[in-house]
Amino acid sequence: MELVHQVLITIIIAEVLSYLVISTNMSLRERLARKGISVYPFMYLIDLGKMPKFKVKPKFSNVLSLLLLVFGIANFVFLLYIFYQTLLPYVVMLIKGLVIGAQLSSPFIPIVPGITVSINQFIYIILALSIGVALHEIFHAFAAYLNGWRVESWGIGLFLIFPLAYVRPSEEDYKKSSIKSKAIVLSAGVLANTILFLIAMALMPVAFASIQTAVVIISVERNVTAPAFKAGIPYPSIIVSINNSKVSSIDDLRNMLMKYRNNSVTYVIGIMKAKIVGDVVKPVSNISYYIVHKPKGRWRLGIIITELPLATTSPLTIALARFLYWFYIVNISLAVINAAPLYITDGGKLISEVLSRVKLNVLNHLVQGLTAVFVAIFLLIGLMRFI
């Protein structure tokens, strides 16, 4: 078992043990409660008390509320479209796979450090997630104040090793408010994450433009029929060129290989032996050329590749680009998942409110129940790919 997995298991065991100790010690539980600390299995919450109020001039309140309503609902519809456009084809494939025994696939990959993402990448994920969930909840609070709701408390927390944030609007204000007010408040958090991923998407091309990357062979299929293995291509190594055409990206390589995917062809591939240091690659030799013969009907060379920054790139530039990448991924994920009808999400609550008003509770439970079941199944399938 790798060290990272040992650390994760230790953290989870510590959380469970601390919950058992605190839950059986009334005096300790009361002392923590007075400090605003609540402990649950795998989760800690710290209540920060009353949230500072947002001061908005009355003449702007109605305008801001209208903007939040229009953009919030439009954003919800757009994200629901993305969610089901992604989910439904996999549902069809799942049903076919269960019937004919085909391999199952998933549109979701759960974040498990050391398994589905590296520890280096996980640091960026935690930072992006902290900002994303904090602004998500701040937008909820802002929308609540605009609509005259009281926000009784706000706080932060930890679920396993993932950061949390929350606001608690007045339950009384929520129940007596109109469907319009509820739509504004519930859609505001999702709108925040959409704004954040759009900002990241706009900045990413600028950040990545200054990073010089290389196509790196990280493994070669050890099979006597694999063209790369027969040619003796080393790894890790950098692909510099194919038939005198420069290879700067995976897209370059894919386009070159696709030209002759159905034909027999001989490639002259320029290779530099390399060393992978952390998340960058460093050439350690001059260019050597390898003759690789690809037979007709086979377009794969039998190599596993990735694209990594060269070690000459500034570490700060790489860090900024990676943060923006994960900031984009985390916030679009938060936006789509929170818009989805999954009972506990903003989308689930909003759809429940709408369908209950038109007395379609059965449809509400059918949609949300089936969606929750399929999401759980696909998360499990996505995780099983890495175990």
PEZIPE-V589606 format. One record per helix or strand of 2 or more residues. SS is the DSSP state (H for helix, E for strand). FROM is the first residue (numbers start at 1). TO is the last residue. Records with the same first field share a line. If there is no record, write none. Layout:
SS: FROM-TO + FROM-TO
This chain:
H: 3-23 + 26-34 + 58-100 + 119-146 + 171-176 + 179-209 + 227-231 + 250-259 + 315-339 + 346-357 + 361-384
E: 37-40 + 43-47 + 151-159 + 162-169 + 213-220 + 237-242 + 245-246 + 265-277 + 280-283 + 288-294 + 303-310
